[in-house]
Amino acid sequence: MQVRSEASKRYNGRVIWLSLLYAGFLLIAVYGFKHALVPDTLKYVIAILPALPIIGIFAALGRYLVEEGDEYLRMLMVRQILWASGLTLSIATIWGFLDNFGLVGHADGYWLIALWFIGLGIGGLVNKLTLGDGGC
Amino acid sequence: MENRLRVLRAQRNWSQQDLAERLEVSRQSVNAIETGKYDPSLPLAFRIAELFDSPIEEIFVSPSRRSSKAI
């Protein structure tokens, strides 16, 4: 059975809104730059616009950890975050050295975010496999 | 940590969900504690002890005492 604590419901709601905001900001930035509609003074602001909701998701995750009253569910999320961070940092380190010696192409930094969220999913799977039903 | 939570719950005919509601935690938390996969914090262990009106050491088996028995 999937666990839905009140804190978890609030977190999911925030993530949905931030994801919609991300899609909207990304469209604005891509369309603006593609059609040369962005004035020079606003280029940096528009370019980082899609990054803001992603940062918001990290903040929402932090807020979830503060609001979650169930210590076990909180621990599960902390484990997921550790998996996500460990996986991302490990792959970034390996990629950095491979890139440095000219063995792979240069990767854009924002791929790390995608990798981190994949790591969060893997962490959830590890919870399920190691803690069974208790792993949610 | 080994414990008698399942026995104490069964004596009262409570499901894991019943116990979880009384402790204000998720059913998964109760399951993880019962199966020894998760050790509760001291405040939660006290809440469990107070709910069953028993000292903590009558519900949870001390790991050091358990290993000394094994010797």
N, CA and C atoms of all chains as a GROMACS GRO file, in nm:
protein
  621
    1MET      N    1   0.085  -0.121   0.000
    1MET     CA    2   0.000   0.000   0.000
    1MET      C    3   0.088   0.125   0.000
    2GLN      N    4   0.054   0.216  -0.084
    2GLN     CA    5   0.131   0.339  -0.092
    2GLN      C    6   0.098   0.431   0.026
    3VAL      N    7   0.202   0.486   0.088
    3VAL     CA    8   0.180   0.572   0.204
    3VAL      C    9   0.161   0.715   0.160
    4ARG      N   10   0.060   0.780   0.212
    4ARG     CA   11   0.036   0.920   0.182
    4ARG      C   12   0.010   0.995   0.313
    5SER      N   13   0.116   1.043   0.373
    5SER     CA   14   0.098   1.124   0.493
    5SER      C   15   0.055   1.262   0.449
    6GLU      N   16   0.008   1.342   0.543
    6GLU     CA   17  -0.036   1.479   0.509
    6GLU      C   18   0.081   1.558   0.451
    7ALA      N   19   0.200   1.542   0.512
    7ALA     CA   20   0.319   1.613   0.463
    7ALA      C   21   0.352   1.568   0.322
    8SER      N   22   0.335   1.440   0.296
    8SER     CA   23   0.364   1.384   0.164
    8SER      C   24   0.267   1.440   0.059
    9LYS      N   25   0.140   1.453   0.099
    9LYS     CA   26   0.040   1.511   0.007
    9LYS      C   27   0.074   1.655  -0.027
   10ARG      N   28   0.116   1.730   0.076
   10ARG     CA   29   0.153   1.870   0.053
   10ARG      C   30   0.276   1.878  -0.039
   11TYR      N   31   0.371   1.788  -0.016
   11TYR     CA   32   0.493   1.785  -0.099
   11TYR      C   33   0.457   1.755  -0.244
   12ASN      N   34   0.371   1.654  -0.266
   12ASN     CA   35   0.331   1.620  -0.402
   12ASN      C   36   0.261   1.736  -0.472
   13GLY      N   37   0.175   1.805  -0.396
   13GLY     CA   38   0.104   1.921  -0.452
   13GLY      C   39   0.204   2.029  -0.495
   14ARG      N   40   0.301   2.055  -0.409
   14ARG     CA   41   0.402   2.157  -0.442
   14ARG      C   42   0.482   2.117  -0.566
   15VAL      N   43   0.517   1.989  -0.573
   15VAL     CA   44   0.597   1.942  -0.688
   15VAL      C   45   0.517   1.954  -0.818
   16ILE      N   46   0.388   1.925  -0.812
   16ILE     CA   47   0.304   1.939  -0.933
   16ILE      C   48   0.302   2.084  -0.980
   17TRP      N   49   0.279   2.177  -0.888
   17TRP     CA   50   0.275   2.318  -0.925
   17TRP      C   51   0.411   2.366  -0.978
   18LEU      N   52   0.517   2.324  -0.912
   18LEU     CA   53   0.651   2.365  -0.957
   18LEU      C   54   0.686   2.305  -1.093
   19SER      N   55   0.638   2.183  -1.119
   19SER     CA   56   0.663   2.120  -1.249
   19SER      C   57   0.591   2.197  -1.360
   20LEU      N   58   0.468   2.238  -1.332
   20LEU     CA   59   0.392   2.317  -1.430
   20LEU      C   60   0.462   2.450  -1.456
   21LEU      N   61   0.510   2.509  -1.347
   21LEU     CA   62   0.582   2.637  -1.358
   21LEU      C   63   0.709   2.618  -1.442
   22TYR      N   64   0.777   2.506  -1.419
   22TYR     CA   65   0.900   2.476  -1.494
   22TYR      C   66   0.869   2.467  -1.644
   23ALA      N   67   0.764   2.392  -1.677
   23ALA     CA   68   0.726   2.376  -1.818
   23ALA      C   69   0.695   2.513  -1.880
   24GLY      N   70   0.622   2.596  -1.806
   24GLY     CA   71   0.587   2.730  -1.855
   24GLY      C   72   0.711   2.817  -1.875
   25PHE      N   73   0.798   2.821  -1.776
   25PHE     CA   74   0.921   2.902  -1.784
   25PHE      C   75   1.013   2.853  -1.896
   26LEU      N   76   1.019   2.720  -1.913
   26LEU     CA   77   1.105   2.664  -2.018
   26LEU      C   78   1.053   2.707  -2.156
   27LEU      N   79   0.921   2.701  -2.173
   27LEU     CA   80   0.862   2.745  -2.300
   27LEU      C   81   0.894   2.891  -2.328
   28ILE      N   82   0.878   2.974  -2.225
   28ILE     CA   83   0.904   3.118  -2.240
   28ILE      C   84   1.050   3.141  -2.280
   29ALA      N   85   1.142   3.073  -2.210
   29ALA     CA   86   1.285   3.093  -2.236
   29ALA      C   87   1.324   3.045  -2.376
   30VAL      N   88   1.280   2.924  -2.411
   30VAL     CA   89   1.315   2.868  -2.542
   30VAL      C   90   1.257   2.953  -2.655
   31TYR      N   91   1.128   2.988  -2.641
   31TYR     CA   92   1.062   3.070  -2.744
   31TYR      C   93   1.128   3.207  -2.754
   32GLY      N   94   1.155   3.267  -2.641
   32GLY     CA   95   1.216   3.400  -2.638
   32GLY      C   96   1.353   3.405  -2.704
   33PHE      N   97   1.437   3.305  -2.671
   33PHE     CA   98   1.573   3.304  -2.728
   33PHE      C   99   1.570   3.264  -2.876
   34LYS      N  100   1.482   3.170  -2.912
   34LYS     CA  101   1.473   3.121  -3.050
   34LYS      C  102   1.430   3.233  -3.145
   35HIS      N  103   1.339   3.316  -3.098
   35HIS     CA  104   1.287   3.424  -3.182
   35HIS      C  105   1.351   3.560  -3.151
   36ALA      N  106   1.461   3.557  -3.078
   36ALA     CA  107   1.538   3.678  -3.045
   36ALA      C  108   1.450   3.788  -2.986
   37LEU      N  109   1.361   3.745  -2.895
   37LEU     CA  110   1.269   3.840  -2.832
   37LEU      C  111   1.322   3.892  -2.698
   38VAL      N  112   1.429   3.831  -2.650
   38VAL     CA  113   1.479   3.867  -2.516
   38VAL      C  114   1.579   3.982  -2.526
   39PRO      N  115   1.549   4.095  -2.460
   39PRO     CA  116   1.646   4.205  -2.462
   39PRO      C  117   1.773   4.168  -2.386
   40ASP      N  118   1.884   4.228  -2.424
   40ASP     CA  119   2.014   4.195  -2.362
   40ASP      C  120   2.011   4.207  -2.210
   41THR      N  121   1.940   4.307  -2.161
   41THR     CA  122   1.937   4.330  -2.016
   41THR      C  123   1.869   4.217  -1.939
   42LEU      N  124   1.782   4.142  -2.009
   42LEU     CA  125   1.706   4.036  -1.941
   42LEU      C  126   1.756   3.894  -1.974
   43LYS      N  127   1.859   3.886  -2.055
   43LYS     CA  128   1.902   3.752  -2.101
   43LYS      C  129   1.938   3.657  -1.986
   44TYR      N  130   2.011   3.706  -1.890
   44TYR     CA  131   2.051   3.619  -1.778
   44TYR      C  132   1.929   3.578  -1.694
   45VAL      N  133   1.840   3.672  -1.677
   45VAL     CA  134   1.720   3.644  -1.596
   45VAL      C  135   1.634   3.538  -1.664
   46ILE      N  136   1.609   3.555  -1.795
   46ILE     CA  137   1.524   3.460  -1.869
   46ILE      C  138   1.593   3.323  -1.878
   47ALA      N  139   1.725   3.324  -1.893
   47ALA     CA  140   1.799   3.197  -1.907
   47ALA      C  141   1.790   3.112  -1.780
   48ILE      N  142   1.791   3.179  -1.664
   48ILE     CA  143   1.785   3.098  -1.539
   48ILE      C  144   1.642   3.076  -1.490
   49LEU      N  145   1.545   3.135  -1.560
   49LEU     CA  146   1.404   3.121  -1.520
   49LEU      C  147   1.362   2.973  -1.502
   50PRO      N  148   1.392   2.883  -1.598
   50PRO     CA  149   1.351   2.743  -1.580
   50PRO      C  150   1.421   2.673  -1.463
   51ALA      N  151   1.535   2.727  -1.421
   51ALA     CA  152   1.608   2.664  -1.310
   51ALA      C  153   1.538   2.690  -1.176
   52LEU      N  154   1.467   2.802  -1.168
   52LEU     CA  155   1.407   2.840  -1.039
   52LEU      C  156   1.307   2.738  -0.984
   53PRO      N  157   1.211   2.688  -1.068
   53PRO     CA  158   1.119   2.586  -1.012
   53PRO      C  159   1.191   2.457  -0.970
   54ILE      N  160   1.301   2.424  -1.040
   54ILE     CA  161   1.378   2.303  -1.002
   54ILE      C  162   1.438   2.324  -0.863
   55ILE      N  163   1.491   2.444  -0.842
   55ILE     CA  164   1.546   2.477  -0.709
   55ILE      C  165   1.432   2.472  -0.607
   56GLY      N  166   1.314   2.514  -0.652
   56GLY     CA  167   1.195   2.510  -0.566
   56GLY      C  168   1.162   2.367  -0.524
   57ILE      N  169   1.184   2.272  -0.615
   57ILE     CA  170   1.156   2.130  -0.581
   57ILE      C  171   1.252   2.083  -0.472
   58PHE      N  172   1.378   2.127  -0.481
   58PHE     CA  173   1.473   2.091  -0.373
   58PHE      C  174   1.427   2.151  -0.240
   59ALA      N  175   1.378   2.275  -0.247
   59ALA     CA  176   1.329   2.341  -0.125
   59ALA      C  177   1.206   2.266  -0.071
   60ALA      N  178   1.119   2.220  -0.165
   60ALA     CA  179   0.998   2.146  -0.124
   60ALA      C  180   1.036   2.016  -0.055
   61LEU      N  181   1.143   1.955  -0.104
   61LEU     CA  182   1.192   1.831  -0.045
   61LEU      C  183   1.243   1.856   0.098
   62GLY      N  184   1.314   1.966   0.113
   62GLY     CA  185   1.363   2.005   0.245
   62GLY      C  186   1.248   2.034   0.339
   63ARG      N  187   1.146   2.101   0.286
   63ARG     CA  188   1.029   2.134   0.368
   63ARG      C  189   0.954   2.007   0.409
   64TYR      N  190   0.948   1.911   0.316
   64TYR     CA  191   0.883   1.784   0.348
   64TYR      C  192   0.953   1.717   0.467
   65LEU      N  193   1.086   1.719   0.463
   65LEU     CA  194   1.161   1.655   0.573
   65LEU      C  195   1.132   1.724   0.707
   66VAL      N  196   1.110   1.855   0.701
   66VAL     CA  197   1.079   1.930   0.824
   66VAL      C  198   0.937   1.899   0.870
   67GLU      N  199   0.843   1.890   0.773
   67GLU     CA  200   0.702   1.875   0.808
   67GLU      C  201   0.661   1.731   0.839
   68GLU      N  202   0.735   1.633   0.785
   68GLU     CA  203   0.696   1.493   0.803
   68GLU      C  204   0.709   1.452   0.951
   69GLY      N  205   0.595   1.420   1.011
   69GLY     CA  206   0.594   1.385   1.153
   69GLY      C  207   0.628   1.239   1.178
   70ASP      N  208   0.619   1.155   1.074
   70ASP     CA  209   0.646   1.013   1.088
   70ASP      C  210   0.795   0.989   1.064
   71GLU      N  211   0.864   0.955   1.173
   71GLU     CA  212   1.011   0.945   1.164
   71GLU      C  213   1.057   0.837   1.066
   72TYR      N  214   0.978   0.732   1.052
   72TYR     CA  215   1.017   0.623   0.960
   72TYR      C  216   1.007   0.669   0.814
   73LEU      N  217   0.896   0.737   0.781
   73LEU     CA  218   0.881   0.788   0.644
   73LEU      C  219   0.989   0.891   0.613
   74ARG      N  220   1.024   0.970   0.715
   74ARG     CA  221   1.130   1.070   0.699
   74ARG      C  222   1.264   1.000   0.668
   75MET      N  223   1.289   0.891   0.740
   75MET     CA  224   1.413   0.816   0.717
   75MET      C  225   1.417   0.758   0.576
   76LEU      N  226   1.302   0.710   0.528
   76LEU     CA  227   1.297   0.655   0.392
   76LEU      C  228   1.336   0.761   0.290
   77MET      N  229   1.283   0.882   0.309
   77MET     CA  230   1.315   0.991   0.215
   77MET      C  231   1.463   1.030   0.225
   78VAL      N  232   1.516   1.031   0.345
   78VAL     CA  233   1.659   1.064   0.363
   78VAL      C  234   1.744   0.960   0.290
   79ARG      N  235   1.706   0.833   0.300
   79ARG     CA  236   1.779   0.727   0.229
   79ARG      C  237   1.774   0.750   0.079
   80GLN      N  238   1.654   0.788   0.029
   80GLN     CA  239   1.640   0.815  -0.115
   80GLN      C  240   1.731   0.931  -0.158
   81ILE      N  241   1.734   1.035  -0.076
   81ILE     CA  242   1.817   1.152  -0.108
   81ILE      C  243   1.965   1.113  -0.108
   82LEU      N  244   2.006   1.027  -0.015
   82LEU     CA  245   2.145   0.982  -0.011
   82LEU      C  246   2.180   0.902  -0.136
   83TRP      N  247   2.087   0.817  -0.179
   83TRP     CA  248   2.110   0.740  -0.302
   83TRP      C  249   2.123   0.835  -0.421
   84ALA      N  250   2.031   0.929  -0.430
   84ALA     CA  251   2.031   1.024  -0.542
   84ALA      C  252   2.162   1.103  -0.544
   85SER      N  253   2.203   1.154  -0.429
   85SER     CA  254   2.323   1.238  -0.422
   85SER      C  255   2.448   1.154  -0.447
   86GLY      N  256   2.455   1.036  -0.389
   86GLY     CA  257   2.572   0.950  -0.406
   86GLY      C  258   2.588   0.909  -0.552
   87LEU      N  259   2.477   0.869  -0.613
   87LEU     CA  260   2.481   0.827  -0.754
   87LEU      C  261   2.522   0.943  -0.845
   88THR      N  262   2.460   1.059  -0.825
   88THR     CA  263   2.490   1.175  -0.910
   88THR      C  264   2.635   1.219  -0.896
   89LEU      N  265   2.682   1.231  -0.773
   89LEU     CA  266   2.819   1.277  -0.751
   89LEU      C  267   2.920   1.176  -0.805
   90SER      N  268   2.890   1.047  -0.790
   90SER     CA  269   2.981   0.944  -0.840
   90SER      C  270   2.991   0.951  -0.992
   91ILE      N  271   2.875   0.957  -1.057
   91ILE     CA  272   2.875   0.961  -1.204
   91ILE      C  273   2.939   1.091  -1.254
   92ALA      N  274   2.910   1.202  -1.187
   92ALA     CA  275   2.970   1.331  -1.226
   92ALA      C  276   3.122   1.326  -1.214
   93THR      N  277   3.172   1.261  -1.108
   93THR     CA  278   3.316   1.249  -1.087
   93THR      C  279   3.380   1.164  -1.197
   94ILE      N  280   3.318   1.049  -1.223
   94ILE     CA  281   3.372   0.959  -1.327
   94ILE      C  282   3.370   1.030  -1.463
   95TRP      N  283   3.254   1.094  -1.493
   95TRP     CA  284   3.239   1.163  -1.622
   95TRP      C  285   3.343   1.275  -1.635
   96GLY      N  286   3.365   1.345  -1.525
   96GLY     CA  287   3.461   1.456  -1.526
   96GLY      C  288   3.601   1.410  -1.566
   97PHE      N  289   3.644   1.296  -1.510
   97PHE     CA  290   3.777   1.244  -1.544
   97PHE      C  291   3.782   1.193  -1.688
   98LEU      N  292   3.675   1.122  -1.730
   98LEU     CA  293   3.670   1.071  -1.867
   98LEU      C  294   3.673   1.188  -1.966
   99ASP      N  295   3.600   1.293  -1.932
   99ASP     CA  296   3.596   1.414  -2.014
   99ASP      C  297   3.734   1.479  -2.019
  100ASN      N  298   3.797   1.484  -1.903
  100ASN     CA  299   3.930   1.546  -1.891
  100ASN      C  300   4.034   1.479  -1.980
  101PHE      N  301   4.022   1.347  -1.994
  101PHE     CA  302   4.119   1.273  -2.076
  101PHE      C  303   4.068   1.252  -2.219
  102GLY      N  304   3.962   1.323  -2.253
  102GLY     CA  305   3.911   1.322  -2.391
  102GLY      C  306   3.846   1.193  -2.434
  103LEU      N  307   3.795   1.116  -2.336
  103LEU     CA  308   3.736   0.987  -2.371
  103LEU      C  309   3.585   0.995  -2.393
  104VAL      N  310   3.522   1.099  -2.341
  104VAL     CA  311   3.378   1.120  -2.364
  104VAL      C  312   3.355   1.266  -2.399
  105GLY      N  313   3.239   1.294  -2.453
  105GLY     CA  314   3.206   1.432  -2.488
  105GLY      C  315   3.169   1.512  -2.364
  106HIS      N  316   3.167   1.644  -2.376
  106HIS     CA  317   3.130   1.728  -2.262
  106HIS      C  318   2.978   1.724  -2.244
  107ALA      N  319   2.933   1.704  -2.121
  107ALA     CA  320   2.789   1.697  -2.095
  107ALA      C  321   2.743   1.827  -2.029
  108ASP      N  322   2.623   1.870  -2.066
  108ASP     CA  323   2.566   1.991  -2.004
  108ASP      C  324   2.536   1.964  -1.856
  109GLY      N  325   2.560   2.064  -1.774
  109GLY     CA  326   2.544   2.049  -1.629
  109GLY      C  327   2.404   2.010  -1.584
  110TYR      N  328   2.302   2.055  -1.660
  110TYR     CA  329   2.166   2.027  -1.612
  110TYR      C  330   2.128   1.880  -1.619
  111TRP      N  331   2.210   1.798  -1.689
  111TRP     CA  332   2.183   1.654  -1.690
  111TRP      C  333   2.199   1.594  -1.550
  112LEU      N  334   2.279   1.661  -1.468
  112LEU     CA  335   2.298   1.614  -1.331
  112LEU      C  336   2.166   1.612  -1.254
  113ILE      N  337   2.082   1.713  -1.285
  113ILE     CA  338   1.952   1.721  -1.216
  113ILE      C  339   1.866   1.600  -1.253
  114ALA      N  340   1.865   1.569  -1.385
  114ALA     CA  341   1.787   1.452  -1.431
  114ALA      C  342   1.840   1.326  -1.363
  115LEU      N  343   1.972   1.317  -1.357
  115LEU     CA  344   2.036   1.201  -1.295
  115LEU      C  345   1.998   1.190  -1.146
  116TRP      N  346   1.995   1.307  -1.081
  116TRP     CA  347   1.962   1.311  -0.938
  116TRP      C  348   1.820   1.259  -0.913
  117PHE      N  349   1.726   1.299  -1.000
  117PHE     CA  350   1.588   1.253  -0.984
  117PHE      C  351   1.576   1.103  -1.015
  118ILE      N  352   1.657   1.055  -1.110
  118ILE     CA  353   1.660   0.911  -1.137
  118ILE      C  354   1.712   0.839  -1.012
  119GLY      N  355   1.815   0.898  -0.950
  119GLY     CA  356   1.871   0.841  -0.827
  119GLY      C  357   1.768   0.837  -0.715
  120LEU      N  358   1.682   0.938  -0.712
  120LEU     CA  359   1.575   0.941  -0.610
  120LEU      C  360   1.481   0.822  -0.630
  121GLY      N  361   1.452   0.793  -0.757
  121GLY     CA  362   1.367   0.677  -0.790
  121GLY      C  363   1.436   0.546  -0.753
  122ILE      N  364   1.566   0.538  -0.782
  122ILE     CA  365   1.642   0.416  -0.748
  122ILE      C  366   1.642   0.397  -0.596
  123GLY      N  367   1.657   0.507  -0.524
  123GLY     CA  368   1.654   0.501  -0.377
  123GLY      C  369   1.522   0.445  -0.327
  124GLY      N  370   1.413   0.484  -0.391
  124GLY     CA  371   1.280   0.433  -0.356
  124GLY      C  372   1.272   0.283  -0.379
  125LEU      N  373   1.331   0.241  -0.491
  125LEU     CA  374   1.332   0.099  -0.525
  125LEU      C  375   1.416   0.019  -0.424
  126VAL      N  376   1.530   0.077  -0.386
  126VAL     CA  377   1.616   0.011  -0.286
  126VAL      C  378   1.541  -0.001  -0.153
  127ASN      N  379   1.468   0.104  -0.115
  127ASN     CA  380   1.387   0.099   0.008
  127ASN      C  381   1.290  -0.018   0.001
  128LYS      N  382   1.224  -0.030  -0.114
  128LYS     CA  383   1.124  -0.135  -0.133
  128LYS      C  384   1.188  -0.273  -0.125
  129LEU      N  385   1.304  -0.286  -0.188
  129LEU     CA  386   1.370  -0.418  -0.192
  129LEU      C  387   1.432  -0.457  -0.059
  130THR      N  388   1.484  -0.359   0.015
  130THR     CA  389   1.552  -0.392   0.140
  130THR      C  390   1.459  -0.391   0.261
  131LEU      N  391   1.352  -0.312   0.254
  131LEU     CA  392   1.263  -0.302   0.370
  131LEU      C  393   1.126  -0.363   0.344
  132GLY      N  394   1.105  -0.417   0.223
  132GLY     CA  395   0.979  -0.484   0.191
  132GLY      C  396   0.861  -0.390   0.202
  133ASP      N  397   0.755  -0.437   0.263
  133ASP     CA  398   0.632  -0.358   0.277
  133ASP      C  399   0.659  -0.227   0.351
  134GLY      N  400   0.750  -0.238   0.450
  134GLY     CA  401   0.785  -0.119   0.528
  134GLY      C  402   0.853  -0.014   0.444
  135GLY      N  403   0.915  -0.057   0.332
  135GLY     CA  404   0.983   0.038   0.244
  135GLY      C  405   0.889   0.117   0.157
  136CYS      N  406   0.759   0.092   0.172
  136CYS     CA  407   0.650   0.159   0.100
  136CYS      C  408   0.655   0.130  -0.048
  137MET      N  409   1.568  -0.419   1.586
  137MET     CA  410   1.574  -0.462   1.726
  137MET      C  411   1.459  -0.560   1.754
  138GLU      N  412   1.494  -0.669   1.820
  138GLU     CA  413   1.391  -0.768   1.853
  138GLU      C  414   1.290  -0.708   1.951
  139ASN      N  415   1.163  -0.742   1.934
  139ASN     CA  416   1.062  -0.683   2.024
  139ASN      C  417   0.937  -0.772   2.031
  140ARG      N  418   0.849  -0.735   2.125
  140ARG     CA  419   0.725  -0.813   2.147
  140ARG      C  420   0.602  -0.739   2.098
  141LEU      N  421   0.624  -0.649   2.006
  141LEU     CA  422   0.515  -0.564   1.960
  141LEU      C  423   0.400  -0.644   1.897
  142ARG      N  424   0.438  -0.742   1.814
  142ARG     CA  425   0.336  -0.822   1.746
  142ARG      C  426   0.250  -0.898   1.848
  143VAL      N  427   0.316  -0.952   1.952
  143VAL     CA  428   0.245  -1.029   2.055
  143VAL      C  429   0.150  -0.937   2.132
  144LEU      N  430   0.202  -0.822   2.173
  144LEU     CA  431   0.121  -0.726   2.251
  144LEU      C  432   0.001  -0.677   2.169
  145ARG      N  433   0.026  -0.657   2.040
  145ARG     CA  434  -0.082  -0.611   1.950
  145ARG      C  435  -0.187  -0.721   1.934
  146ALA      N  436  -0.139  -0.844   1.917
  146ALA     CA  437  -0.231  -0.957   1.898
  146ALA      C  438  -0.318  -0.979   2.023
  147GLN      N  439  -0.257  -0.958   2.141
  147GLN     CA  440  -0.333  -0.974   2.266
  147GLN      C  441  -0.452  -0.879   2.274
  148ARG      N  442  -0.440  -0.768   2.208
  148ARG     CA  443  -0.547  -0.667   2.210
  148ARG      C  444  -0.634  -0.673   2.084
  149ASN      N  445  -0.604  -0.770   1.997
  149ASN     CA  446  -0.677  -0.782   1.870
  149ASN      C  447  -0.669  -0.657   1.785
  150TRP      N  448  -0.553  -0.595   1.787
  150TRP     CA  449  -0.533  -0.475   1.706
  150TRP      C  450  -0.463  -0.514   1.577
  151SER      N  451  -0.505  -0.452   1.469
  151SER     CA  452  -0.432  -0.470   1.343
  151SER      C  453  -0.313  -0.372   1.345
  152GLN      N  454  -0.224  -0.386   1.249
  152GLN     CA  455  -0.112  -0.291   1.240
  152GLN      C  456  -0.166  -0.149   1.221
  153GLN      N  457  -0.274  -0.140   1.144
  153GLN     CA  458  -0.335  -0.008   1.118
  153GLN      C  459  -0.391   0.052   1.247
  154ASP      N  460  -0.455  -0.034   1.330
  154ASP     CA  461  -0.509   0.013   1.459
  154ASP      C  462  -0.398   0.071   1.545
  155LEU      N  463  -0.289  -0.004   1.553
  155LEU     CA  464  -0.176   0.040   1.636
  155LEU      C  465  -0.115   0.169   1.578
  156ALA      N  466  -0.104   0.172   1.447
  156ALA     CA  467  -0.046   0.290   1.381
  156ALA      C  468  -0.129   0.415   1.413
  157GLU      N  469  -0.262   0.400   1.409
  157GLU     CA  470  -0.349   0.514   1.440
  157GLU      C  471  -0.334   0.560   1.584
  158ARG      N  472  -0.320   0.462   1.675
  158ARG     CA  473  -0.303   0.498   1.816
  158ARG      C  474  -0.169   0.568   1.841
  159LEU      N  475  -0.068   0.529   1.763
  159LEU     CA  476   0.065   0.589   1.780
  159LEU      C  477   0.084   0.713   1.693
  160GLU      N  478  -0.014   0.737   1.605
  160GLU     CA  479  -0.007   0.848   1.509
  160GLU      C  480   0.116   0.837   1.418
  161VAL      N  481   0.137   0.714   1.368
  161VAL     CA  482   0.242   0.691   1.269
  161VAL      C  483   0.179   0.610   1.155
  162SER      N  484   0.256   0.584   1.051
  162SER     CA  485   0.203   0.507   0.939
  162SER      C  486   0.204   0.358   0.972
  163ARG      N  487   0.118   0.282   0.901
  163ARG     CA  488   0.116   0.137   0.922
  163ARG      C  489   0.252   0.077   0.885
  164GLN      N  490   0.317   0.137   0.785
  164GLN     CA  491   0.448   0.089   0.742
  164GLN      C  492   0.551   0.102   0.854
  165SER      N  493   0.538   0.208   0.934
  165SER     CA  494   0.629   0.226   1.047
  165SER      C  495   0.613   0.112   1.146
  166VAL      N  496   0.486   0.080   1.177
  166VAL     CA  497   0.457  -0.029   1.271
  166VAL      C  498   0.514  -0.160   1.217
  167ASN      N  499   0.492  -0.184   1.089
  167ASN     CA  500   0.542  -0.307   1.026
  167ASN      C  501   0.695  -0.314   1.034
  168ALA      N  502   0.761  -0.202   1.004
  168ALA     CA  503   0.908  -0.201   1.006
  168ALA      C  504   0.963  -0.222   1.147
  169ILE      N  505   0.895  -0.167   1.247
  169ILE     CA  506   0.940  -0.184   1.386
  169ILE      C  507   0.918  -0.329   1.429
  170GLU      N  508   0.797  -0.381   1.400
  170GLU     CA  509   0.764  -0.519   1.438
  170GLU      C  510   0.861  -0.621   1.381
  171THR      N  511   0.900  -0.599   1.256
  171THR     CA  512   0.988  -0.696   1.190
  171THR      C  513   1.135  -0.670   1.221
  172GLY      N  514   1.161  -0.569   1.304
  172GLY     CA  515   1.299  -0.541   1.345
  172GLY      C  516   1.382  -0.472   1.239
  173LYS      N  517   1.315  -0.421   1.135
  173LYS     CA  518   1.390  -0.354   1.027
  173LYS      C  519   1.418  -0.208   1.060
  174TYR      N  520   1.344  -0.156   1.157
  174TYR     CA  521   1.364  -0.016   1.196
  174TYR      C  522   1.357  -0.005   1.348
  175ASP      N  523   1.456   0.062   1.406
  175ASP     CA  524   1.456   0.087   1.551
  175ASP      C  525   1.394   0.223   1.576
  176PRO      N  526   1.287   0.229   1.655
  176PRO     CA  527   1.222   0.359   1.678
  176PRO      C  528   1.310   0.452   1.761
  177SER      N  529   1.285   0.581   1.747
  177SER     CA  530   1.356   0.678   1.831
  177SER      C  531   1.311   0.659   1.975
  178LEU      N  532   1.383   0.719   2.068
  178LEU     CA  533   1.346   0.707   2.210
  178LEU      C  534   1.206   0.764   2.237
  179PRO      N  535   1.171   0.884   2.182
  179PRO     CA  536   1.035   0.934   2.205
  179PRO      C  537   0.926   0.838   2.155
  180LEU      N  538   0.948   0.777   2.037
  180LEU     CA  539   0.847   0.683   1.984
  180LEU      C  540   0.845   0.555   2.068
  181ALA      N  541   0.961   0.510   2.112
  181ALA     CA  542   0.967   0.390   2.198
  181ALA      C  543   0.890   0.416   2.329
  182PHE      N  544   0.903   0.537   2.382
  182PHE     CA  545   0.828   0.572   2.504
  182PHE      C  546   0.678   0.575   2.477
  183ARG      N  547   0.640   0.627   2.361
  183ARG     CA  548   0.496   0.632   2.325
  183ARG      C  549   0.441   0.490   2.317
  184ILE      N  550   0.519   0.399   2.259
  184ILE     CA  551   0.477   0.259   2.248
  184ILE      C  552   0.463   0.198   2.388
  185ALA      N  553   0.563   0.224   2.470
  185ALA     CA  554   0.562   0.169   2.607
  185ALA      C  555   0.442   0.221   2.686
  186GLU      N  556   0.415   0.351   2.672
  186GLU     CA  557   0.302   0.410   2.745
  186GLU      C  558   0.168   0.356   2.696
  187LEU      N  559   0.160   0.332   2.564
  187LEU     CA  560   0.036   0.277   2.507
  187LEU      C  561   0.008   0.138   2.562
  188PHE      N  562   0.113   0.057   2.576
  188PHE     CA  563   0.095  -0.079   2.627
  188PHE      C  564   0.112  -0.087   2.779
  189ASP      N  565   0.132   0.030   2.840
  189ASP     CA  566   0.146   0.039   2.985
  189ASP      C  567   0.253  -0.058   3.038
  190SER      N  568   0.364  -0.061   2.969
  190SER     CA  569   0.475  -0.150   3.008
  190SER      C  570   0.606  -0.074   2.998
  191PRO      N  571   0.707  -0.115   3.076
  191PRO     CA  572   0.839  -0.053   3.059
  191PRO      C  573   0.897  -0.086   2.921
  192ILE      N  574   0.981   0.003   2.871
  192ILE     CA  575   1.039  -0.018   2.737
  192ILE      C  576   1.109  -0.153   2.726
  193GLU      N  577   1.182  -0.190   2.833
  193GLU     CA  578   1.261  -0.315   2.824
  193GLU      C  579   1.174  -0.440   2.823
  194GLU      N  580   1.044  -0.425   2.852
  194GLU     CA  581   0.954  -0.541   2.841
  194GLU      C  582   0.900  -0.555   2.699
  195ILE      N  583   0.920  -0.450   2.621
  195ILE     CA  584   0.872  -0.454   2.482
  195ILE      C  585   0.988  -0.476   2.385
  196PHE      N  586   1.097  -0.403   2.410
  196PHE     CA  587   1.214  -0.415   2.322
  196PHE      C  588   1.326  -0.490   2.394
  197VAL      N  589   1.386  -0.584   2.321
  197VAL     CA  590   1.494  -0.662   2.379
  197VAL      C  591   1.625  -0.587   2.358
  198SER      N  592   1.695  -0.560   2.467
  198SER     CA  593   1.822  -0.490   2.458
  198SER      C  594   1.922  -0.571   2.375
  199PRO      N  595   1.982  -0.514   2.272
  199PRO     CA  596   2.077  -0.590   2.189
  199PRO      C  597   2.194  -0.644   2.270
  200SER      N  598   2.242  -0.566   2.370
  200SER     CA  599   2.357  -0.613   2.450
  200SER      C  600   2.317  -0.730   2.539
  201ARG      N  601   2.196  -0.723   2.597
  201ARG     CA  602   2.148  -0.832   2.682
  201ARG      C  603   2.125  -0.959   2.599
  202ARG      N  604   2.079  -0.936   2.476
  202ARG     CA  605   2.052  -1.050   2.388
  202ARG      C  606   2.182  -1.121   2.352
  203SER      N  607   2.288  -1.043   2.325
  203SER     CA  608   2.416  -1.106   2.286
  203SER      C  609   2.482  -1.174   2.405
  204SER      N  610   2.465  -1.117   2.528
  204SER     CA  611   2.525  -1.180   2.645
  204SER      C  612   2.455  -1.312   2.677
  205LYS      N  613   2.323  -1.319   2.647
  205LYS     CA  614   2.249  -1.444   2.667
  205LYS      C  615   2.301  -1.552   2.572
  206ALA      N  616   2.334  -1.506   2.450
  206ALA     CA  617   2.381  -1.600   2.348
  206ALA      C  618   2.515  -1.662   2.389
  207ILE      N  619   2.597  -1.582   2.462
  207ILE     CA  620   2.727  -1.632   2.507
  207ILE      C  621   2.705  -1.734   2.618
   0.00000   0.00000   0.00000
